[in-house]
Amino acid sequence: MSNTVVGMAVGAALAWAALVFEFWGFLLMAVFLAVGALIGRAADGKLDLRGVRDALTGRRSSS
């Protein structure tokens, strides 16, 4: 099982607890799943966090 799947499972478990709070819990579930997937991909080495940071701050890549 990859770290991405584990991260999504952790996010889903956290989101399940948030579902008690109706619609906002559903939105929190989506956020938790996305964060869990991102953490898992970063742990697998499939996501370049510096590249993501540079894209969010508007810096251009050298390639």
BELRANOR-V385839 format. One record per pair of residues at least 24 apart in sequence whose C-alpha atoms are under 10 Angstrom apart, sorted by the first residue. I is the first residue (numbers start at 1). GAP is how many residues later the second one is. D is the distance in Angstrom with one decimal. If there is no record, write none. Layout:
# BELRANOR-V385839
<<I;GAP;D> <I;GAP;D>>
This chain:
# BELRANOR-V385839
<<2;38;7.8> <2;39;8.8> <2;41;9.4> <2;42;7.5> <3;33;9.4> <3;34;8.3> <3;35;9.8> <3;36;8.2> <3;37;4.6> <3;38;6.7> <3;39;8.6> <3;40;6.4> <3;41;6.0> <3;42;9.7> <4;32;7.4> <4;33;5.2> <4;34;7.4> <4;35;7.3> <4;36;3.8> <4;37;5.2> <4;38;8.3> <4;39;7.9> <4;40;7.2> <4;42;9.5> <5;31;8.6> <5;32;7.2> <5;35;7.1> <5;36;8.9> <6;30;8.0> <6;31;8.2> <6;33;9.6> <6;34;6.8> <6;35;10.0> <7;25;9.4> <7;26;7.9> <7;27;9.1> <7;28;8.1> <7;29;4.3> <7;30;5.3> <7;31;7.8> <7;32;6.4> <7;33;4.8> <7;34;8.3> <7;36;9.2> <8;24;8.1> <8;25;5.3> <8;26;7.5> <8;27;8.0> <8;28;4.8> <8;29;5.0> <8;30;8.6> <8;31;8.8> <8;32;7.4> <8;33;9.9> <9;24;7.8> <9;27;7.6> <9;28;8.7> <9;31;10.0> <10;25;9.8> <10;26;6.6> <10;27;9.2> <10;30;9.8> <11;24;7.1> <11;25;4.9> <11;26;7.8> <11;28;9.8> <12;24;8.2>>
